[in-house]
Amino acid sequence: MAESRPEELARRLAAVRDRITAACAAAGRSPDEVALLAVTKTVPASDVATLIDLGLTDFGENRVQEAGRKVDEVAGLRPDATRRWIVVGGLQRNKARAVVRWADRVESVDSVRLADALDDAVRRARDTGGRRDPLPVLLQYSVDGDPKRGGVPRDGLGRLAEHVAGCAGLELDGLMAVAPLGADPDAAFADVAAAAEALRAAHPQARTLSAGMSGDLEVAIRHGSGVVRVGTALVGDRPLTSR
Ligand SMILES: *Cc1c(COP(=O)(O)O)cnc(C)c1O
């Protein structure tokens, strides 16, 4: 008999959890130190509901309009479930107001202008009752400094961190990075770990390191990542189906 979608998601989740456990064991770390962020940008709200039933709480999205609809749909499907929505990947400044309505964290802050747009949006949302808490953010670090792929290069990190730390609506929680395409992930994540440590030295509250995806989570865990962002390995290659 064909596997149902919930069965498939349960099987994939078990495999991802096994990989995280094994990587932590190999690195001499406790699996409690590594959070699994399910990147659900390609799947419908029904899959998010299934993943909630399977025990996941953290969901990453990068297409803001689609995500806003999905947030509402999941609220309808699982009104009482604990869940957190996290923005991963490129975010345009003109989407800041929409995002602060539902985001529990933004992992892709890579410029002063984006930080200011989010800070301003949080202030407005607080004034109108659309949001109560400040917005936790991670700075997106660019390992290779390629501006096309997003992220702030190493020489801009300190200044951006200072700026974000001074924004009343934002909370500087740490660093996020993606290993550059074609790069040696071991060298890339060693560099990311050094950048995260420098950030933490200047801003002790910025403790979160989000690094590692389906293809390289073991390497990232070896280099100290505390959040792995897993899409494909968890949900497959399925494009968002029509509803
Ligand atoms: C899509 C995405 C992921 C997940 O990537 P997979 O290779 O599918 O696990 C992680 N981080 C960001 C920023 C993404 O956009």
The ligand as an SDF file (V2000), in Angstrom:
LIG
                    3D

 15 15  0  0  0  0  0  0  0  0999 V2000
   15.2200   26.6710    1.8830 C   0  0  0  0  0  0  0  0  0  0  0  0
   16.1590   27.0610    2.9520 C   0  0  0  0  0  0  0  0  0  0  0  0
   16.6720   26.1110    3.8510 C   0  0  0  0  0  0  0  0  0  0  0  0
   16.3630   24.6250    3.7510 C   0  0  0  0  0  0  0  0  0  0  0  0
   17.1690   24.0660    2.7520 O   0  0  0  0  0  0  0  0  0  0  0  0
   17.1380   22.4950    2.4730 P   0  0  0  0  0  0  0  0  0  0  0  0
   18.3840   22.2590    1.6890 O   0  0  0  0  0  0  0  0  0  0  0  0
   15.8980   22.2260    1.6660 O   0  0  0  0  0  0  0  0  0  0  0  0
   17.1350   21.7910    3.7640 O   0  0  0  0  0  0  0  0  0  0  0  0
   17.5140   26.5660    4.8630 C   0  0  0  0  0  0  0  0  0  0  0  0
   17.8390   27.8780    4.9930 N   0  0  0  0  0  0  0  0  0  0  0  0
   17.3730   28.8110    4.1420 C   0  0  0  0  0  0  0  0  0  0  0  0
   17.7960   30.2260    4.3310 C   0  0  0  0  0  0  0  0  0  0  0  0
   16.5250   28.4350    3.0940 C   0  0  0  0  0  0  0  0  0  0  0  0
   16.0710   29.3720    2.2500 O   0  0  0  0  0  0  0  0  0  0  0  0
  1  2  1  0
  2  3  1  0
  2 14  2  0
  3  4  1  0
  3 10  2  0
  4  5  1  0
  5  6  1  0
  6  7  2  0
  6  8  1  0
  6  9  1  0
 10 11  1  0
 11 12  2  0
 12 13  1  0
 12 14  1  0
 14 15  1  0
M  END
$$$$
